Amino acid sequence: PPAGPPPPLPRAPAPGAASAQSPTPQPGAERVRPMRGDADNDGRINQAEFVDGRLARLTAADANGDGSVTREEMRATMQARRAERADKRFAKLDADGNGAVTRAEFDAARSERGPRRDRPHGGGRHHAMRVAHRGQRAERGPVVIADMRTKLTERFARLDANSDGFVVAEEQRAARQAHREQRRERREARRVQQPG
């Protein structure tokens, strides 16, 4: 029997198609950081990711398993995270894995990162305010994990400005800006109340 036409050969991808799928950032271009808590990497956070992710971190910090996270447990968890991040940074710099970072490896990593963006004005002051806020929070006592589900669900609803069930980067930025403005207003109100 006569054979039919040969099957079509697979087409080679068009030039540049691979780069369109995984673009490499141009030097000096602003990098888009993935959203923290976006477990499925779809560029948005749903309520389950927001609530369950944070509860999982609290549960992991609860070293003695009593359902609450004390100041000491939180401090130990943060130190462990910092050490893990430092190890990852070092491993990334140590390209040949010999346990030492040469000047060439350091310079290569720096050029790959691109030009350093300046910190926003007042970065040190803002860091000090965050540390002070954490200290005030710790003085209030341990965090009860069971109580946090309701609080986190309410917080997600506040962040989800358009009530579509997802929080995107723009909504996060808007919430941060609103929080900054509220803090500024509270500071101004306290300044006015203080005797001259």
N, C-alpha and C positions, 0 to 999 in steps of 0.2 A: 504493500500500500504506500501511496506517496506520502512522504513526510510533510507535515505542515511547515509554515514559516518558522525559522529559528526564533527562539525566545529573545526578546529585546535585551540588549546588554545594559547593565546598570549604568546610569548616567553619572558622570563625575560631577561633584558639586561645583557650582559656579565659583569663579575666583572671588575670594573674600567672604564666601558663605560661612566658613568655619569661624572667621573672626566676628561675623555678625551675631553668631550664637553665643560666643563668650568673648565679649569685647575686652580688650586690654586697656586699662586707664592710660590716658595720655599724660606725659610728665606735666606736673603743675595743675592737672585737672582735679577738681574737688572729688574726693572719694565718697561714695554713698555707703554709709555703714549699715549693715543689716540691723533690723529692729531687734532689740533685746527681747527675748520671749517668743519670737516668731518661729515656732518649732518646725512648721512645714515650709518655711522660706517662701511664702507667697506674697510677702511685702505688706502684710497686715496681721493683726493679732485678734483672734476671736476670744470670746469670754473664757472658754475652757483653757486656752493657752495662757491667758492672763492670770486667772485664778489658780488653776492647778499647778502651773509652773512655779508660782510664788509659794504656794503651800508645800510643794515638794522641797523647795529650798529650805523652808522653815523646818520641815520634818527631818531633813538631813542634818540640820543644825542642832536638833534636839538630841544631844549625845546620850542622855540617860533615859530617853523614851517616856518621860512623864507627861507629854502633851503640851509642854510650854518651853519656851526658849529664854534662858536667862541671859543677863549681860555677859557673863563669862563664856557661855556657849556661843553667843554671837561673835564675841571677840575672837575666840579660837577658830571659828568658821572663816571669818574675814582674813585672819592670818594665814590659814591654809590656802585660801583662794589667792592671796597675794603671792605666796610661795609658788603655787602652781603656775600663775601668770608669768612670774619671773623665770621659772624653768622653761616655759614655752618660748619666751623671748630669747633666752640664751640659746636654746636648741635651734631656733630660727637663724640666729646670728652665726652659730657654729656650723657652717655649711659642710665641712668635711667630717664632723662628728668626732673630733679628736679630744674634746673636752677643753679646748682653748679657743679663744676668738682672736684671730690675727687682725692686724690693721686692714689688710685687704678685704677680709670678710666683713669687717665693720663698715668700711667705705662702700662695699658693694650693696649691703643692706640699706645704707643711707641713700645711695643714689636710686635704688629701687623704690624707696618710699617717696622720693620727690622732695621738693622744697618744703621746709618746715613751716606750718601755718602758725602765725603768732597766736598766743593765748589771748582770749578776750580780756579787756582791761578789768583789773580787779580780781583776777583768777585766784590769787592767794587769799584775798579777803573772803571770796565765796567759799573756798575750801574750808577756811576757818569757821565760817557760819555753818557749813554742813556738819563739821566735827562737833560744834557746840550743840546743834540740833540733835545729833545722835546721842550726845551725852544727856540731854534733857529727856529724850525718849527712854534711855536706859534707866534713869532715875524713877520712871513711872512704874517700874517692875517688869516681870517677865511677860513675854508675848504668849497669850494662850492661843494655840493653833486653831482650836475649834471655833473661836470667836472670829478668826480672821476671814473665813469663807464669806460671811455676810458683808464684812467691811470691804473686802476686795471686790465683791460683786457690785456693791454700791459705787465703789471707785471706778470700776470699768464703765458703769452706766454714765458717770459724769464725764469720762474721757470720750465716750462714743457720742460725739456732738450731734451727728445726724441720725443716730439710733438705727444704724443698719446692721448692728451686730458685730462690727469690726472696728478696731482702732488702727488708723493709719498714721504715718509719720507726721502729717500736717496737723492732725488732731493732738498728737503728743506735743508738738511744738507750741500749738495754741494754748494747751493746758499749762505748759511750763511758763509761757509768757504771762498768762493770767495769774498764776501763782506768784510770780515775781512782782507783778503789780500790786497784788494783795499785801505781800510782805512790805513793799515800799510804803503803801498807805498806812499799814499798822505802825511802821517806824515813824512816819510823819506824825501820826496821831499821838504816839508816846512822847515825841519831841515837843509837841505843842502842850501836852499835859505837864511836862516837867517844869518846875519853877525856874525862871530865868535867873 
